[in-house]
Amino acid sequence: MVGLSVGEKHFIQGGIAQDLRSDGRKRLTYRPIYVETGVIPQAHGSARVRLGATDVIASVKAELGKPSALQPDKGKIAIYVDCSPTAAPMFEGRGGEELSTELSVALQRCLLGGKSGAGAGIDPTSLVVVEGKVCWDLYIDGLVISSDGNLLDALAAAIKAALSNTGIPKVDVAAETRSDEQPEVNISDEEFLQFDTSGIPVIVTLTKVGRHYIVDATSEEESQMSSAVSISVNRKGHICGLTKRGGVGLDPSIILDMISVAKHVSEQLINKLDSEIAAAEASEEES
C-alpha cells in the first residue's frame, strides 16, 4: 500500500471533492493512453498499453484444440494475468499471486460474459473449425510491468488492442473423414483471419473516495478508496459485466448512477482507444 501522511490524505480527498485531483485532472478524466501493437513477435497478437505510470502488456496465442462435449460449437478462451514482482513492492510473493488471480477473474467476468457467455466481447462460436471436433483455443496473457493504479481498465484495453492485432491461421479440413475420426487439418502459413473486435467492451472502474467517484485512479487515490466498481461497457452502451472491490456496501441507487456514469465515460474511452489502436497498427505496418 502507498504510505501517505494525514496531510497528503486530506489533500487527495479535498481535491477530489472539489473536482481537481492531485495531477490536475477532473474526476472523470483519464490519464493519456498510449498503445503499441505487435510488441511480442512470437505471439499471434500483442499490445502494450500505458496509462500514466501504469504499464501493461497483453498477448494472444492460439492453439488448435477440441471443443468441450458440453459446448461443441464453441472454442475456448482463457485469460491469465501475471504481475511482475518489480511492478510494485506489494507484488512480491503472495500479494502478487492474489492480485494476479483477482485481476484474471475480473477480466474473465467482464470480457467473456461470465459462465453463460452472454455479453461476451469475443464470440466463442467464431473459434470453431469443425463442430465438436476442432476449435481454436485462445490463451490471453496479461503482464503488469509497472503499476500506478487502475490495472483492470489498462489490462482490458491491452487485451482489446492485442485481439485487434491478432491473426489466426486459416485452417483447411480434409473432406473425407469418417464421423468417428478426428479430421485432418492443414494450417495455412499465408492466410490469416482477423477478429472483429468492435464488440469487445472496455472496463471503466469507478473508485469511490469520500462522497465522490473518480475514473482511472492512481495508486495514491486507490489507497483512499472505500470501494470500487468495475463496469464493462461495449460500443452499443450495453453492460457486459460488473465486479466490485472493497468491503463497503453500495446502495442500489448509487450503483445505477455509477452505471450511467460508466456508460458516458466509456464512449470517450472507446473512441480514444480505437484511434490509438488504429495509429499503432499503422505505425507497425510501416516498420
C-alpha contacts under 8 A as a table, 3 or more apart, distances in Angstrom:
res1	aa1	res2	aa2	distance
1	M	90	M	6.91
1	M	223	S	6.59
2	V	219	S	6.87
2	V	220	E	6.01
2	V	223	S	6.30
4	L	7	G	8.00
4	L	8	E	5.88
4	L	9	K	6.31
4	L	220	E	7.85
5	S	8	E	5.17
5	S	9	K	6.30
6	V	9	K	5.12
6	V	10	H	6.26
7	G	10	H	5.19
7	G	11	F	6.11
8	E	11	F	4.93
8	E	12	I	6.22
9	K	12	I	5.24
9	K	13	Q	6.15
9	K	224	Q	7.18
10	H	13	Q	5.14
10	H	14	G	5.68
11	F	14	G	5.17
11	F	15	G	5.99
11	F	22	S	7.79
12	I	15	G	5.26
12	I	16	I	6.30
12	I	21	R	6.73
12	I	22	S	6.24
12	I	221	E	6.90
13	Q	16	I	5.21
13	Q	17	A	6.22
13	Q	209	V	6.67
13	Q	210	G	6.60
13	Q	224	Q	7.68
14	G	17	A	5.08
14	G	18	Q	6.38
15	G	18	Q	5.13
15	G	19	D	6.15
15	G	20	L	4.91
15	G	21	R	5.00
15	G	22	S	6.64
16	I	19	D	4.91
16	I	20	L	5.64
16	I	21	R	5.32
16	I	26	K	7.90
16	I	27	R	6.52
16	I	209	V	7.53
16	I	212	H	7.18
16	I	214	I	7.81
17	A	20	L	7.65
17	A	210	G	7.58
17	A	211	R	7.45
17	A	212	H	6.62
19	D	25	R	7.89
19	D	26	K	5.19
19	D	27	R	5.49
20	L	24	G	5.79
20	L	25	R	5.89
20	L	26	K	5.18
20	L	27	R	6.99
21	R	24	G	5.16
21	R	25	R	5.26
21	R	26	K	6.13
21	R	27	R	6.96
22	S	25	R	7.40
25	R	28	L	7.97
25	R	29	T	5.96
25	R	30	Y	7.72
25	R	31	R	7.87
26	K	29	T	5.38
27	R	213	Y	6.98
27	R	214	I	4.60
27	R	215	V	6.40
28	L	214	I	5.54
28	L	215	V	5.21
28	L	216	D	7.98
28	L	265	V	7.19
29	T	215	V	6.52
29	T	216	D	7.46
30	Y	33	I	7.85
30	Y	215	V	6.47
30	Y	216	D	5.47
31	R	51	L	5.76
31	R	52	G	5.79
31	R	216	D	7.01
32	P	51	L	6.01
32	P	52	G	6.57
33	I	49	V	6.97
33	I	50	R	5.71
33	I	51	L	4.92
33	I	52	G	7.37
33	I	272	K	7.96
33	I	273	L	7.54
33	I	276	E	7.92
34	Y	49	V	5.59
34	Y	50	R	5.12
34	Y	51	L	6.77
34	Y	276	E	6.80
35	V	47	A	6.90
35	V	48	R	5.69
35	V	49	V	4.70
35	V	50	R	6.70
35	V	158	A	7.74
35	V	161	A	7.68
35	V	273	L	7.89
35	V	276	E	5.83
35	V	277	I	6.18
35	V	280	A	6.26
36	E	39	V	6.87
36	E	47	A	5.47
36	E	48	R	5.11
36	E	49	V	6.63
36	E	277	I	7.40
36	E	280	A	5.24
36	E	281	E	7.81
37	T	45	G	7.81
37	T	46	S	5.75
37	T	47	A	4.13
37	T	48	R	6.35
37	T	161	A	7.00
37	T	162	A	6.68
37	T	165	N	6.52
37	T	277	I	7.38
37	T	280	A	5.78
37	T	281	E	6.23
37	T	284	E	6.92
38	G	41	P	6.31
38	G	45	G	6.19
38	G	46	S	5.00
38	G	47	A	5.82
38	G	162	A	7.75
38	G	165	N	6.81
38	G	284	E	7.04
39	V	46	S	5.79
39	V	47	A	5.84
39	V	48	R	6.86
40	I	43	A	5.73
40	I	45	G	7.52
40	I	46	S	5.85
40	I	47	A	7.79
40	I	59	S	7.14
41	P	44	H	7.79
43	A	46	S	6.51
43	A	59	S	6.21
43	A	60	V	5.92
43	A	61	K	5.42
44	H	59	S	7.56
44	H	60	V	5.63
44	H	61	K	5.23
44	H	62	A	6.70
44	H	165	N	7.88
44	H	166	T	5.27
44	H	167	G	5.94
44	H	168	I	6.78
45	G	59	S	5.74
45	G	60	V	5.07
45	G	61	K	7.07
45	G	162	A	5.21
45	G	163	L	6.22
45	G	164	S	7.68
45	G	165	N	4.90
45	G	166	T	3.89
45	G	167	G	6.70
46	S	57	I	7.31
46	S	58	A	5.53
46	S	59	S	4.11
46	S	60	V	6.07
46	S	159	I	7.90
46	S	161	A	7.36
46	S	162	A	4.18
46	S	163	L	7.26
46	S	165	N	6.33
46	S	166	T	7.13
47	A	57	I	5.72
47	A	58	A	5.47
47	A	59	S	6.55
47	A	158	A	5.66
47	A	159	I	7.30
47	A	161	A	5.77
47	A	162	A	4.64
47	A	165	N	7.51
48	R	55	D	7.34
48	R	56	V	5.73
48	R	57	I	4.29
48	R	58	A	6.43
48	R	158	A	5.89
49	V	55	D	5.97
49	V	56	V	5.48
49	V	57	I	6.36
49	V	154	A	6.48
49	V	155	L	7.64
49	V	157	A	7.03
49	V	158	A	5.40
50	R	53	A	6.86
50	R	54	T	5.63
50	R	55	D	4.49
50	R	56	V	6.48
50	R	154	A	7.22
51	L	54	T	5.14
51	L	55	D	6.55
51	L	154	A	6.80
52	G	55	D	7.78
52	G	148	D	7.43
53	A	146	S	6.74
53	A	147	S	6.53
53	A	148	D	5.40
54	T	145	I	7.72
54	T	146	S	5.31
54	T	147	S	4.47
54	T	148	D	4.75
54	T	149	G	6.48
54	T	150	N	7.59
54	T	151	L	7.06
54	T	154	A	7.60
55	D	144	V	6.37
55	D	145	I	5.45
55	D	146	S	5.00
55	D	147	S	6.46
55	D	154	A	7.78
56	V	142	G	7.08
56	V	143	L	5.61
56	V	144	V	4.58
56	V	145	I	5.47
56	V	146	S	6.99
56	V	151	L	7.97
56	V	154	A	6.79
56	V	155	L	6.27
56	V	158	A	7.04
57	I	142	G	5.68
57	I	143	L	5.15
57	I	144	V	6.63
57	I	145	I	7.44
57	I	155	L	7.34
57	I	158	A	6.23
58	A	140	I	6.90
58	A	141	D	5.51
58	A	142	G	4.34
58	A	143	L	6.32
58	A	155	L	7.07
58	A	158	A	5.43
58	A	159	I	5.40
58	A	162	A	6.07
59	S	140	I	5.74
59	S	141	D	5.29
59	S	142	G	6.59
59	S	159	I	7.32
59	S	162	A	6.02
60	V	138	L	6.65
60	V	139	Y	5.71
60	V	140	I	4.61
60	V	141	D	6.50
60	V	162	A	6.64
60	V	163	L	6.88
60	V	166	T	6.96
61	K	138	L	5.81
61	K	139	Y	5.18
61	K	140	I	6.56
62	A	136	W	6.14
62	A	137	D	5.59
62	A	138	L	4.66
62	A	139	Y	6.32
62	A	168	I	6.92
63	E	136	W	5.59
63	E	137	D	5.26
63	E	138	L	6.66
64	L	134	V	6.79
64	L	135	C	5.74
64	L	136	W	4.61
64	L	137	D	6.04
65	G	134	V	5.84
65	G	135	C	5.31
65	G	136	W	5.77
65	G	137	D	5.97
66	K	75	G	7.86
66	K	132	G	6.97
66	K	133	K	5.42
66	K	134	V	4.77
66	K	135	C	5.51
66	K	136	W	7.83
67	P	71	Q	6.51
67	P	72	P	5.11
67	P	73	D	7.07
67	P	74	K	6.21
67	P	75	G	5.75
67	P	76	K	7.19
67	P	128	V	7.71
67	P	131	E	7.61
67	P	132	G	5.58
67	P	133	K	6.35
67	P	134	V	6.38
67	P	135	C	5.86
68	S	71	Q	5.32
68	S	72	P	5.68
68	S	74	K	7.90
68	S	132	G	7.38
69	A	72	P	5.47
69	A	132	G	6.97
71	Q	74	K	5.60
71	Q	132	G	7.86
72	P	131	E	5.67
72	P	132	G	4.17
72	P	133	K	7.57
73	D	125	T	5.75
73	D	128	V	6.22
73	D	131	E	5.17
73	D	132	G	6.29
74	K	124	P	4.94
74	K	125	T	4.38
74	K	126	S	7.41
74	K	127	L	6.44
74	K	128	V	5.69
74	K	131	E	7.83
74	K	135	C	7.30
75	G	124	P	5.08
75	G	125	T	6.20
75	G	126	S	7.49
75	G	127	L	4.79
75	G	128	V	5.40
75	G	135	C	5.17
75	G	136	W	5.54
75	G	137	D	5.69
75	G	138	L	7.91
76	K	124	P	6.61
76	K	127	L	7.74
76	K	135	C	7.86
76	K	136	W	6.98
76	K	137	D	4.73
76	K	138	L	6.24
77	I	124	P	7.49
77	I	137	D	5.82
77	I	138	L	4.70
77	I	139	Y	6.06
77	I	140	I	7.45
78	A	108	Q	7.62
78	A	137	D	7.99
78	A	138	L	6.33
78	A	139	Y	5.12
78	A	140	I	6.02
79	I	104	S	6.02
79	I	107	L	7.18
79	I	108	Q	6.28
79	I	139	Y	6.23
79	I	140	I	4.72
79	I	141	D	5.89
79	I	142	G	7.58
80	Y	100	S	7.66
80	Y	101	T	7.81
80	Y	104	S	5.15
80	Y	139	Y	7.83
80	Y	140	I	6.33
80	Y	141	D	4.99
80	Y	142	G	6.17
81	V	100	S	5.24
81	V	101	T	7.15
81	V	103	L	6.56
81	V	104	S	5.34
81	V	141	D	5.70
81	V	142	G	4.41
81	V	143	L	5.76
81	V	144	V	7.67
82	D	96	G	7.86
82	D	97	E	7.75
82	D	100	S	5.36
82	D	141	D	7.62
82	D	142	G	6.13
82	D	143	L	4.91
82	D	144	V	6.39
83	C	87	A	6.90
83	C	91	F	6.52
83	C	96	G	5.87
83	C	97	E	7.62
83	C	99	L	7.64
83	C	100	S	6.05
83	C	143	L	5.74
83	C	144	V	4.73
83	C	145	I	6.96
84	S	87	A	5.31
84	S	88	A	7.98
84	S	91	F	7.02
84	S	96	G	7.81
84	S	143	L	6.88
84	S	144	V	5.80
84	S	145	I	5.67
84	S	146	S	7.67
85	P	88	A	6.55
85	P	89	P	7.12
85	P	91	F	4.99
85	P	92	E	4.90
85	P	93	G	7.75
85	P	96	G	6.95
86	T	89	P	6.90
86	T	91	F	7.37
86	T	92	E	7.73
86	T	145	I	7.35
86	T	146	S	7.30
87	A	91	F	6.89
87	A	144	V	6.64
87	A	145	I	5.20
87	A	146	S	4.01
87	A	147	S	5.51
88	A	91	F	5.52
88	A	92	E	7.79
88	A	146	S	6.71
88	A	147	S	6.13
89	P	92	E	6.12
90	M	95	G	5.70
90	M	96	G	6.65
91	F	94	R	7.45
91	F	95	G	5.12
91	F	96	G	3.74
91	F	97	E	7.49
91	F	99	L	7.73
92	E	95	G	6.11
92	E	96	G	5.57
93	G	96	G	5.82
93	G	97	E	6.75
94	R	97	E	5.06
94	R	98	E	6.11
95	G	98	E	5.30
95	G	99	L	6.20
96	G	99	L	5.16
96	G	100	S	5.98
97	E	100	S	5.05
97	E	101	T	6.25
98	E	101	T	5.24
98	E	102	E	6.18
99	L	102	E	4.99
99	L	103	L	6.05
100	S	103	L	5.28
100	S	104	S	6.06
101	T	104	S	5.09
101	T	105	V	6.14
102	E	105	V	5.36
102	E	106	A	6.16
103	L	106	A	5.10
103	L	107	L	6.06
103	L	152	L	6.46
104	S	107	L	5.25
104	S	108	Q	6.21
105	V	108	Q	5.16
105	V	109	R	6.13
106	A	109	R	5.09
106	A	110	C	6.05
106	A	152	L	7.81
106	A	243	T	6.51
107	L	110	C	5.05
107	L	111	L	5.70
107	L	112	L	7.65
107	L	152	L	7.27
107	L	156	A	6.89
108	Q	111	L	5.39
108	Q	112	L	5.15
108	Q	113	G	7.25
108	Q	114	G	6.77
109	R	112	L	5.80
109	R	113	G	5.62
109	R	114	G	4.61
109	R	115	K	7.94
109	R	241	G	6.10
109	R	242	L	7.48
109	R	243	T	7.68
110	C	113	G	5.95
110	C	114	G	7.16
110	C	120	A	7.94
110	C	203	I	7.36
110	C	231	I	7.36
110	C	232	S	5.55
110	C	240	C	6.16
110	C	241	G	4.33
110	C	242	L	6.30
110	C	243	T	7.59
111	L	120	A	5.70
111	L	121	G	5.55
111	L	122	I	7.61
111	L	156	A	7.83
111	L	200	I	7.02
111	L	201	P	6.63
111	L	232	S	7.32
111	L	240	C	7.17
111	L	241	G	7.23
112	L	117	G	5.91
112	L	118	A	7.89
112	L	119	G	7.25
112	L	120	A	4.33
112	L	121	G	6.15
112	L	122	I	6.82
113	G	116	S	6.73
113	G	117	G	4.47
113	G	118	A	5.04
113	G	119	G	4.83
113	G	120	A	4.18
113	G	121	G	7.36
113	G	240	C	6.08
113	G	241	G	6.30
114	G	117	G	5.50
114	G	118	A	7.10
114	G	120	A	7.80
114	G	241	G	7.50
117	G	120	A	5.44
118	A	240	C	7.82
119	G	239	I	7.76
119	G	240	C	4.88
119	G	241	G	7.64
120	A	123	D	6.47
120	A	200	I	7.46
120	A	240	C	6.76
121	G	197	T	7.45
121	G	199	G	5.19
121	G	200	I	3.85
121	G	201	P	5.97
121	G	234	N	7.79
121	G	240	C	7.92
122	I	197	T	7.26
122	I	199	G	7.21
122	I	200	I	6.33
123	D	126	S	5.64
123	D	127	L	7.63
124	P	127	L	5.45
124	P	128	V	7.48
125	T	128	V	5.63
127	L	135	C	5.65
127	L	136	W	5.13
127	L	137	D	7.39
128	V	131	E	6.15
128	V	134	V	6.41
128	V	135	C	4.22
128	V	136	W	6.30
129	V	133	K	7.81
129	V	134	V	5.30
129	V	135	C	4.98
129	V	136	W	7.27
129	V	171	V	7.31
130	V	133	K	5.33
130	V	134	V	4.90
130	V	135	C	6.64
131	E	134	V	6.57
131	E	135	C	7.64
133	K	182	Q	6.31
133	K	183	P	7.41
134	V	182	Q	7.91
134	V	183	P	7.89
140	I	159	I	7.49
142	G	155	L	6.59
142	G	159	I	7.55
144	V	147	S	6.81
144	V	151	L	7.76
147	S	151	L	6.97
147	S	219	S	7.68
148	D	151	L	7.82
148	D	218	T	5.31
148	D	219	S	4.90
149	G	216	D	7.23
149	G	217	A	5.66
149	G	218	T	4.18
149	G	219	S	4.24
149	G	220	E	7.80
149	G	222	E	6.75
150	N	153	D	5.85
150	N	154	A	6.52
150	N	205	T	7.32
150	N	216	D	5.35
150	N	217	A	5.61
150	N	218	T	6.51
150	N	219	S	7.67
151	L	154	A	5.17
151	L	155	L	6.02
152	L	155	L	5.20
152	L	156	A	6.16
152	L	203	I	7.18
152	L	205	T	7.63
153	D	156	A	5.18
153	D	157	A	6.20
153	D	202	V	7.06
153	D	203	I	4.99
153	D	204	V	6.04
153	D	205	T	6.60
153	D	216	D	7.68
154	A	157	A	5.14
154	A	158	A	6.20
155	L	158	A	4.97
155	L	159	I	6.11
156	A	159	I	5.07
156	A	160	K	6.20
156	A	202	V	6.13
156	A	203	I	6.22
157	A	160	K	5.13
157	A	161	A	6.19
157	A	202	V	6.23
157	A	203	I	7.65
157	A	273	L	7.29
158	A	161	A	5.04
158	A	162	A	5.95
159	I	162	A	4.96
159	I	163	L	6.04
160	K	163	L	5.27
160	K	164	S	6.31
160	K	197	T	6.93
160	K	200	I	6.43
160	K	201	P	7.80
160	K	202	V	7.71
161	A	164	S	5.16
161	A	165	N	6.32
161	A	277	I	6.03
162	A	165	N	4.96
162	A	166	T	6.24
163	L	166	T	4.91
163	L	195	F	6.80
163	L	197	T	6.78
164	S	194	Q	7.31
164	S	195	F	6.26
164	S	196	D	7.29
164	S	197	T	5.75
164	S	277	I	7.97
165	N	194	Q	7.87
165	N	281	E	7.43
166	T	194	Q	6.25
166	T	195	F	6.92
167	G	192	F	5.17
167	G	193	L	5.29
167	G	194	Q	4.90
167	G	195	F	7.28
168	I	192	F	5.14
168	I	193	L	5.08
168	I	194	Q	6.59
169	P	187	I	6.19
169	P	188	S	5.58
169	P	189	D	6.67
169	P	190	E	7.66
169	P	191	E	5.96
169	P	192	F	4.37
169	P	193	L	6.19
170	K	187	I	6.11
170	K	188	S	5.38
170	K	191	E	5.58
170	K	192	F	5.32
170	K	193	L	6.16
171	V	185	V	6.44
171	V	186	N	5.65
171	V	187	I	4.71
171	V	188	S	6.13
172	D	185	V	5.61
172	D	186	N	5.12
172	D	187	I	6.56
172	D	188	S	7.69
173	V	183	P	6.64
173	V	184	E	5.96
173	V	185	V	4.53
173	V	186	N	6.43
174	A	177	T	6.78
174	A	183	P	6.43
174	A	184	E	5.39
174	A	185	V	6.07
174	A	186	N	7.89
177	T	181	E	6.48
177	T	182	Q	7.55
177	T	183	P	5.63
177	T	184	E	7.68
178	R	181	E	5.49
178	R	183	P	7.99
188	S	191	E	5.80
188	S	192	F	7.63
189	D	192	F	7.89
196	D	199	G	7.27
197	T	200	I	5.33
198	S	235	R	7.13
199	G	234	N	6.01
199	G	235	R	6.52
200	I	234	N	6.10
200	I	235	R	7.90
201	P	232	S	5.71
201	P	233	V	4.98
201	P	234	N	3.92
201	P	235	R	6.81
201	P	240	C	7.17
202	V	232	S	5.45
202	V	233	V	5.67
202	V	234	N	6.33
202	V	266	S	6.88
202	V	269	L	7.60
202	V	270	I	6.73
203	I	230	S	6.32
203	I	231	I	5.52
203	I	232	S	4.16
203	I	233	V	6.39
203	I	266	S	7.70
204	V	215	V	7.05
204	V	216	D	7.94
204	V	230	S	5.61
204	V	231	I	5.33
204	V	232	S	6.16
204	V	233	V	7.57
204	V	262	A	5.90
204	V	265	V	7.47
204	V	266	S	6.50
205	T	215	V	5.98
205	T	216	D	6.86
205	T	228	A	6.60
205	T	229	V	5.57
205	T	230	S	4.00
205	T	231	I	6.18
205	T	262	A	7.81
206	L	213	Y	5.72
206	L	214	I	5.44
206	L	215	V	5.05
206	L	216	D	7.59
206	L	228	A	5.60
206	L	229	V	5.37
206	L	230	S	6.25
206	L	258	M	7.24
206	L	262	A	7.50
207	T	213	Y	5.10
207	T	214	I	5.29
207	T	215	V	6.37
207	T	217	A	6.73
207	T	222	E	7.16
207	T	225	M	6.31
207	T	226	S	7.85
207	T	227	S	6.16
207	T	228	A	4.25
207	T	229	V	6.54
208	K	211	R	6.89
208	K	212	H	5.62
208	K	213	Y	4.13
208	K	214	I	6.53
208	K	225	M	5.41
208	K	226	S	5.79
208	K	227	S	5.48
208	K	228	A	5.88
209	V	212	H	5.63
209	V	213	Y	5.89
209	V	214	I	7.53
209	V	221	E	7.55
209	V	224	Q	6.05
209	V	225	M	4.61
209	V	226	S	6.10
209	V	227	S	7.80
210	G	213	Y	7.90
210	G	225	M	7.40
210	G	226	S	7.37
214	I	217	A	6.53
217	A	220	E	7.87
217	A	221	E	5.56
217	A	222	E	5.95
218	T	221	E	5.15
218	T	222	E	6.10
219	S	222	E	4.96
219	S	223	S	6.20
220	E	223	S	5.24
220	E	224	Q	7.00
221	E	224	Q	5.37
221	E	225	M	6.72
222	E	225	M	5.15
225	M	228	A	7.22
225	M	246	G	7.98
226	S	246	G	6.21
226	S	247	G	7.34
226	S	248	V	6.09
227	S	244	K	7.36
227	S	245	R	5.70
227	S	246	G	4.30
227	S	247	G	6.64
227	S	248	V	5.91
227	S	249	G	7.97
228	A	244	K	5.75
228	A	245	R	5.20
228	A	246	G	6.34
229	V	242	L	7.11
229	V	243	T	5.88
229	V	244	K	4.43
229	V	245	R	6.43
230	S	242	L	5.65
230	S	243	T	5.25
230	S	244	K	6.15
231	I	239	I	6.99
231	I	240	C	7.64
231	I	241	G	5.92
231	I	242	L	4.56
231	I	243	T	6.68
231	I	259	I	7.06
231	I	262	A	6.75
232	S	239	I	5.84
232	S	240	C	5.36
232	S	241	G	5.16
232	S	242	L	6.32
233	V	236	K	7.92
233	V	237	G	5.73
233	V	238	H	5.54
233	V	239	I	4.68
233	V	240	C	5.74
233	V	241	G	7.54
233	V	262	A	7.60
233	V	263	K	6.51
233	V	266	S	6.54
234	N	237	G	5.36
234	N	238	H	5.58
234	N	239	I	6.80
234	N	240	C	7.01
234	N	266	S	7.87
235	R	238	H	7.42
235	R	267	E	7.00
235	R	270	I	7.03
237	G	263	K	5.93
237	G	266	S	8.00
237	G	267	E	7.87
239	I	242	L	7.73
250	L	254	I	6.54
250	L	255	I	6.79
251	D	254	I	5.29
251	D	255	I	6.59
252	P	255	I	5.04
252	P	256	L	6.35
253	S	256	L	5.11
253	S	257	D	6.31
254	I	257	D	5.01
254	I	258	M	6.10
255	I	258	M	4.90
255	I	259	I	6.16
256	L	259	I	5.10
256	L	260	S	6.45
257	D	260	S	5.25
257	D	261	V	6.29
258	M	261	V	5.02
258	M	262	A	5.99
259	I	262	A	4.97
259	I	263	K	6.16
260	S	263	K	5.12
260	S	264	H	6.34
261	V	264	H	5.15
261	V	265	V	6.17
262	A	265	V	5.09
262	A	266	S	5.79
263	K	266	S	5.14
263	K	267	E	6.69
264	H	267	E	5.83
264	H	268	Q	7.50
265	V	268	Q	5.63
265	V	269	L	6.40
266	S	269	L	4.88
266	S	270	I	5.90
267	E	270	I	5.29
267	E	271	N	6.23
268	Q	271	N	5.26
268	Q	272	K	6.08
269	L	272	K	5.15
269	L	273	L	5.93
270	I	273	L	5.06
270	I	274	D	5.90
271	N	274	D	5.19
271	N	275	S	6.24
272	K	275	S	5.35
272	K	276	E	6.18
273	L	276	E	5.03
273	L	277	I	6.05
274	D	277	I	5.09
274	D	278	A	6.14
275	S	278	A	5.08
275	S	279	A	6.15
276	E	279	A	5.12
276	E	280	A	6.06
277	I	280	A	5.02
277	I	281	E	6.07
278	A	281	E	5.16
278	A	282	A	6.18
279	A	282	A	5.09
279	A	283	S	6.25
280	A	283	S	5.25
280	A	284	E	6.09
281	E	284	E	5.04
281	E	285	E	6.23
282	A	285	E	5.22
282	A	286	E	6.36
283	S	286	E	5.05
283	S	287	S	6.34
284	E	287	S	5.27
